[in-house]
Amino acid sequence: MDIREVSPGFAVAPQIQPSDMHALKERGIAALICNRPDGEEEAQPSVETMRAAAQAEGIAFHHIPVSGGAFPDAAIAAFRAVRRGTDAPMLAYCRTGTRSITLETLANPDGIGRDELLQRATSAGYDLGNLRDALA
């Protein structure tokens, strides 16, 4: 697993597998956010498979799918609500982690400044400089 810490208690990752759930639980992850729609890739585990695997380990599971480079206001608001409403270590994932870190940055659940938001993304290995104007 390629887990990239963004801030204390929050990380993003490329696609994880149902078999990763025990290790995630051992790492202290208490909640997951899946940002992939079902069927995006042939070998991708379904949302229901991932949900069942997470719940079997006692990990909360949230599904906020986005695709096509679009980040609708409703998805951003849902992401923000889950992040603010979960007081436990959390991991968001998608195919590469980029959608998840983008949602985290746009949702800005910690209410931090633009430069720090972009620095957190950079530190996690994602260049979101293209969002600079949108975050102004």
C-alpha positions in Angstrom: 0.0 0.0 0.0 1.2 3.5 -0.8 -0.3 5.6 2.0 0.6 9.2 1.9 -0.1 11.3 5.1 -1.6 14.7 4.4 -2.2 15.8 7.9 -2.4 14.2 11.3 -5.2 11.7 11.1 -5.7 12.0 7.3 -4.0 10.2 4.4 -4.7 9.4 0.8 -3.7 6.4 -1.3 -4.0 4.9 -4.7 -6.5 2.0 -5.0 -6.4 -0.3 -2.0 -7.6 -3.9 -2.0 -10.1 -5.8 0.3 -7.1 -7.8 1.6 -5.5 -4.5 2.9 -8.3 -3.9 5.5 -6.7 -5.8 8.3 -3.4 -3.9 7.9 -5.3 -0.6 7.7 -7.1 -1.4 10.9 -3.7 -2.3 12.5 -2.4 1.2 11.4 -5.3 2.8 13.2 -7.4 3.7 10.2 -11.0 4.0 11.4 -12.7 5.3 8.3 -12.3 5.1 4.5 -13.6 7.4 1.7 -13.7 5.8 -1.7 -13.6 8.5 -4.5 -14.0 6.0 -7.4 -17.1 5.2 -9.3 -17.8 1.5 -9.8 -16.5 0.0 -13.0 -13.8 2.6 -13.7 -11.3 -0.2 -14.5 -11.9 -3.9 -15.1 -9.8 -5.2 -12.2 -11.1 -2.6 -9.7 -12.9 -4.1 -6.7 -16.5 -3.0 -6.5 -17.7 -0.5 -3.9 -19.8 -3.2 -2.2 -16.8 -5.5 -2.0 -14.7 -2.7 -0.4 -17.5 -1.7 1.9 -18.0 -5.3 3.2 -14.2 -5.8 3.7 -13.9 -2.5 5.6 -16.9 -3.2 7.8 -15.7 -6.7 8.6 -12.7 -5.0 10.2 -14.8 -2.3 11.9 -13.8 0.4 9.6 -16.4 3.0 8.5 -16.8 3.3 4.8 -18.0 6.3 2.7 -18.5 6.5 -1.0 -18.1 9.9 -2.7 -17.4 9.1 -6.3 -16.0 11.7 -8.8 -14.8 11.2 -12.3 -13.8 13.0 -15.5 -11.9 15.7 -13.7 -15.1 17.2 -12.4 -15.5 18.1 -8.7 -19.1 19.0 -8.2 -20.1 21.2 -5.3 -22.2 18.3 -3.8 -19.2 16.0 -3.8 -16.9 18.6 -2.2 -19.6 19.3 0.5 -20.1 15.6 1.2 -16.3 15.1 1.5 -16.1 18.1 3.9 -19.0 16.8 6.0 -17.4 13.3 6.3 -14.0 14.8 7.2 -15.4 17.2 9.8 -17.8 14.5 11.2 -15.2 11.9 11.7 -12.9 12.2 14.7 -10.7 9.3 13.9 -7.8 8.5 11.5 -9.1 8.4 8.0 -7.9 7.3 4.5 -9.3 8.5 1.2 -8.5 6.6 -2.0 -9.1 6.6 -5.7 -7.1 5.2 -8.7 -3.9 7.2 -8.0 -4.8 9.3 -5.0 -5.1 12.5 -7.0 -8.9 12.8 -6.8 -8.8 12.2 -3.1 -6.2 14.9 -2.4 -8.0 17.3 -4.7 -11.3 16.8 -2.8 -9.4 17.3 0.5 -7.9 20.5 -0.9 -11.2 21.9 -2.3 -13.2 20.9 0.8 -10.6 22.4 3.1 -12.1 20.7 6.2 -9.5 22.3 8.5 -10.1 25.8 7.2 -6.4 26.5 6.4 -4.9 28.9 4.0 -4.3 28.2 0.3 -0.5 28.0 0.5 -0.6 25.4 3.3 -3.3 23.4 1.5 -1.0 23.3 -1.6 2.0 22.5 0.5 0.3 19.6 2.2 -0.6 18.2 -1.3 3.0 18.7 -2.4 4.4 17.0 0.7 2.1 14.0 -0.1 3.5 13.8 -3.6 0.7 15.6 -5.5 1.2 18.8 -7.5 -2.1 20.8 -7.2 -0.7 24.1 -8.3 -3.4 24.3 -11.0 -5.9 24.8 -8.1 -4.2 28.0 -6.9 -6.7 30.4 -8.4 -9.7 28.3 -7.4 -8.6 28.4 -3.8 -8.2 32.2 -3.7 
